Amino acid sequence: MILGDLVMFRKMVNMLSSKVFIKVRYQETDQMGVVYHGNYFTWFEVSRIELLDQLGCRYRDLEKEGFMLPVLHCEAKFLMPARFDDSLEVIATIGEIPRARITISYEVTKGADLLARGQTVHAFTDTSGKLVRPPERFLQAFSRHSTI
């Protein structure tokens, strides 16, 4: 599926997504002049936090209410390199109704080029690490912003 098809598919099913813009800093590159792979996970987090903000469930507020979202799994597939001074878009998407777990997919693009894809899976837990259901206000906000 090409990038334009992915964008259209997201709009058709009204999946919840957000976009952030990243300008690659020199410190994020390696000796080969490409972005070090670990930086993509930082960008995923930036996009994920923005997604929660747009949803009206700021991560900081969730933590104050006693909810944590530890990472259970993360992965990335690198298709093309990003380099110093590139202007990138990082799109985070929730493609299914969260239960005790939430899966977020990511795309990193430079213009029309898809550079990387990734995914993180998080659990909703209380402060002691016990698995819990998402807060009701999170589920209500999710249903207001999505038709999944």
MIFIKE-965335 format. One record per residue (C-alpha): residue in one letter; x, y, z. Coordinates in steps of 0.25 Angstrom, whole numbers, plus 5000, padded with zeros to 4 digits. Each point is the difference from the previous one (the first is absolute). Last residue first. Example, Ala and Ser with C-alpha at 12.3 -4.5 7.8 and 13.67 -1.06 7.14 Angstrom:
# MIFIKE-965335
S505549965029/A499449865002/
***
This chain:
# MIFIKE-965335
I494550095059/T499250134998/S501050095007/H500150135008/R498849995009/S500249855002/F501550035005/A499550115009/Q499049915007/L501149895001/F500950105007/R499050055009/E499749865004/P501449975005/P500649894992/R499949865007/V501049965010/L501349915000/K500750025013/G501350074999/S500050065014/T499650144994/D498849944993/T500249944987/F499550024985/A500949924992/H500750054988/V500349954986/T500950084991/Q500149994985/G500950054989/R500250044985/A501150074994/L500550094989/L498750014992/D500350104989/A498950104995/G500650125008/K500949945010/T499249895008/V500049935013/E498949915002/Y499549955014/S499049905005/I499550005014/T499449885007/I499350025014/R499849895010/A499049985011/R499050034989/P500350104990/I499050014988/E500949974987/G500850084990/I500750105009/T500950084991/A501250085002/I500650084988/V501450065000/E500350104990/L501450034996/S500850124996/D501549964997/D501150085006/F500949885002/R499649884993/A498849905000/P500349864994/M499049924992/L499149885003/F500349985015/K499149905007/A499750035015/E499649925012/C499550025014/H499349915010/L499550015014/V500250155002/P499550055013/L498750085000/M499750055015/F498750045006/G500050065014/E499150124997/K501350095000/E500649904990/L498850024991/D500150155002/R501550004995/Y499649914988/R499050114996/C498649944997/G499350104991/L500249914988/Q500950114993/D500949995013/L500049854999/L500450014985/E501150105003/I500649915011/R500049894989/S500750094990/V501150045010/E500149855004/F500249954986/W501050114998/T500849945012/F499849864993/Y500650064987/N501250055008/G500549855002/H500349984986/Y501150104999/V499650104989/V500950004988/G501450074998/M500849875000/Q500750055013/D498650005007/T498950104999/E499150055012/Q501050105004/Y499950074987/R498550035003/V498949954991/K498950094999/I498749935005/F498650034997/V498949945008/K498749934995/S498849945007/S499149884997/L498749945005/M499549914989/N498850064992/V499849884991/M500150074987/K501050115005/R501049895004/F499849934987/M500350134992/V501250025008/L500549864998/D499750014985/G500850124998/L501249945007/I500049884991/M499449865004/
***
